Amino acid sequence: MEQVRQARHVAILIFDRVEVLDFAGPFEAFLSGSNYGRDFNVFTVAEQDGPIHALGNLSINPAYSFRTCPKPDILVIPGGPGTRTEMHNPVMLDWINKTAGEAELLLSVCTGALLVVKAQLADGLKLAANRLAMHELRAIAPESAEIHEEARYVDNGKIILSAGVSAGIDASLYVIGKLLGEERALLAASLMEYDWVRS
């Protein structure tokens, strides 16, 4: 008898001054591609319990803290102005490094790439980020990394990085296709009435 695979845990990292669509877009994409929760269990995680305030002062209650979070199979790291604070937060960077090491995939959106670099995960990678943040990425990227300024997303195998905002949705659909087949990704895009732009 064929064994049913447990739903992959998709942890969407949130923090103060996170870009709303950077986390909400991937959340919606993985939810739409989850086959009613059978294939992806999508949730938010923050360093601490209690509300965080995204851009526009949108208040969000994370489902989990670092302490209580189930082990993620997929970790999504969004961007936004808050990354400039979090890239100097050793607790955040240590959690990202440890979680990425144990996860199946890591996906960064926009300036989430800054956290990937500061968490010591970018050696030898192809990198992408919001075009307006390329100077910040260049300033901290390791010499072994290769920055792709025009890419909507780049696939390094385990670590996938995407450009700003809507590119995070495109990359999330790409990840769904990579894991569950293109037909599932196309179905998710259709459910969202989203015009998927492939890299």
URSUL-V498298 format. One record per helix or strand. SS is the DSSP state (a for helix, b for strand). FROM is the first residue (numbers start at 1). TO is the last residue. If there is no record, write none. Layout:
SS_FROM_TO + SS_FROM_TO
This chain:
b_8_13 + a_20_32 + b_40_46 + b_51_53 + a_55_57 + b_59_61 + b_64_65 + b_74_77 + a_83_86 + a_90_102 + b_105_109 + a_112_118 + b_126_127 + a_131_140 + b_146_147 + b_153_155 + b_159_162 + a_166_180 + a_182_191
